[in-house]
Amino acid sequence: MKIYTRTGDSGTTGLFGGPRVAKDDSRIEAYGTVDELNASLGIIRAAIDLQTQQPCDESVQCGLSALDAKIVQVQHELFSIGAELASPHPDQFDLRVIGQPHIQRMEEWIDTAERDLPPLKQFILPGGSMVASQIHYSRAVCRRAERRVISLADAVQSETPISDSVIIYLNRLSDWLFVASRWVNQIAAVPEQIWEKP
């Protein structure tokens, strides 16, 4: 299979089981941003790999390895979300994969991580360790993906609706990424920087 097909040279692309649309169509924006989110998670995994190659406490190594495994799981799920969003007829192709069990598991991850964290009483600046900073960036991309999917849901409301589970999943994912960034800074003994009003 060739990488270049020349079929998109006119600024259009084919939907999965659907027509050709402009490359800036709201559906392409939605699954394209989910793809960008997935790529940013790959950067987190690379940062984790670099971090675990450095001498560090065994509990930090174990914590980052467990985080890496969760991120891989999320990457697979985002790929499925992208496939669902790429089709105007996801039910016809059995593409609706993400549901309540995935959302519930994400909530359990959030609850588990938060038990180890001090209560957040003020806004914090994105940053800290390299891994935590990358997670913060992915959180921001996740929020944008959520906005793009909501825009798509509004645009196709009278056709085949976008699954509520996809929107909820992305919302929980951004929450988990925020908590994960705090958790990574904590295990790396990097203090959070509190926002100060200029």
Solvent accessible surface area in square Angstrom, and as a share of the most:
residue,aa,sasa,rsa
1,M,238,1.06
2,K,133,0.56
3,I,171,0.87
4,Y,124,0.47
5,T,88,0.51
6,R,167,0.61
7,T,82,0.48
8,G,20,0.19
9,D,116,0.60
10,S,96,0.62
11,G,35,0.33
12,T,39,0.23
13,T,33,0.19
14,G,36,0.35
15,L,18,0.09
16,F,95,0.40
17,G,40,0.38
18,G,33,0.32
19,P,84,0.53
20,R,119,0.43
21,V,28,0.16
22,A,48,0.37
23,K,101,0.43
24,D,110,0.57
25,D,47,0.24
26,S,42,0.27
27,R,12,0.04
28,I,22,0.11
29,E,74,0.33
30,A,0,0.00
31,Y,51,0.19
32,G,33,0.32
33,T,5,0.03
34,V,2,0.01
35,D,94,0.49
36,E,67,0.30
37,L,0,0.00
38,N,18,0.09
39,A,63,0.49
40,S,5,0.03
41,L,1,0.00
42,G,28,0.27
43,I,87,0.44
44,I,0,0.00
45,R,82,0.30
46,A,57,0.44
47,A,10,0.07
48,I,5,0.03
49,D,75,0.39
50,L,116,0.57
51,Q,60,0.27
52,T,29,0.17
53,Q,122,0.54
54,Q,97,0.43
55,P,131,0.82
56,C,47,0.28
57,D,86,0.45
58,E,135,0.61
59,S,77,0.50
60,V,17,0.10
61,Q,58,0.26
62,C,77,0.46
63,G,11,0.11
64,L,3,0.02
65,S,64,0.41
66,A,53,0.41
67,L,7,0.04
68,D,31,0.16
69,A,63,0.48
70,K,60,0.25
71,I,1,0.00
72,V,43,0.24
73,Q,75,0.33
74,V,1,0.00
75,Q,36,0.16
76,H,128,0.57
77,E,16,0.07
78,L,1,0.00
79,F,156,0.65
80,S,30,0.19
81,I,0,0.00
82,G,15,0.14
83,A,34,0.26
84,E,4,0.02
85,L,0,0.00
86,A,17,0.13
87,S,1,0.00
88,P,19,0.12
89,H,81,0.36
90,P,6,0.04
91,D,91,0.47
92,Q,131,0.58
93,F,71,0.30
94,D,123,0.64
95,L,24,0.12
96,R,75,0.28
97,V,83,0.47
98,I,11,0.06
99,G,17,0.16
100,Q,109,0.48
101,P,98,0.62
102,H,41,0.18
103,I,4,0.02
104,Q,92,0.41
105,R,43,0.16
106,M,0,0.00
107,E,57,0.26
108,E,90,0.41
109,W,26,0.09
110,I,21,0.11
111,D,75,0.39
112,T,66,0.39
113,A,12,0.10
114,E,87,0.39
115,R,177,0.65
116,D,80,0.42
117,L,20,0.10
118,P,75,0.47
119,P,108,0.68
120,L,75,0.37
121,K,177,0.75
122,Q,108,0.48
123,F,156,0.65
124,I,22,0.11
125,L,73,0.36
126,P,85,0.54
127,G,21,0.20
128,G,47,0.45
129,S,20,0.13
130,M,129,0.58
131,V,2,0.01
132,A,0,0.00
133,S,38,0.25
134,Q,43,0.19
135,I,1,0.00
136,H,7,0.03
137,Y,115,0.44
138,S,0,0.00
139,R,53,0.19
140,A,50,0.39
141,V,2,0.01
142,C,0,0.00
143,R,83,0.30
144,R,65,0.24
145,A,0,0.00
146,E,21,0.09
147,R,130,0.47
148,R,79,0.29
149,V,0,0.00
150,I,72,0.37
151,S,61,0.39
152,L,1,0.01
153,A,19,0.15
154,D,97,0.50
155,A,64,0.50
156,V,12,0.07
157,Q,133,0.59
158,S,110,0.71
159,E,116,0.52
160,T,36,0.21
161,P,79,0.50
162,I,17,0.09
163,S,22,0.14
164,D,106,0.55
165,S,26,0.17
166,V,0,0.00
167,I,39,0.20
168,I,67,0.34
169,Y,0,0.00
170,L,0,0.00
171,N,48,0.25
172,R,62,0.22
173,L,0,0.00
174,S,0,0.00
175,D,50,0.26
176,W,6,0.02
177,L,1,0.01
178,F,58,0.24
179,V,9,0.05
180,A,3,0.02
181,S,0,0.00
182,R,14,0.05
183,W,47,0.16
184,V,3,0.02
185,N,6,0.03
186,Q,75,0.33
187,I,46,0.23
188,A,40,0.31
189,A,89,0.69
190,V,46,0.26
191,P,116,0.73
192,E,55,0.25
193,Q,122,0.54
194,I,64,0.33
195,W,115,0.40
196,E,140,0.63
197,K,171,0.72
198,P,158,1.00
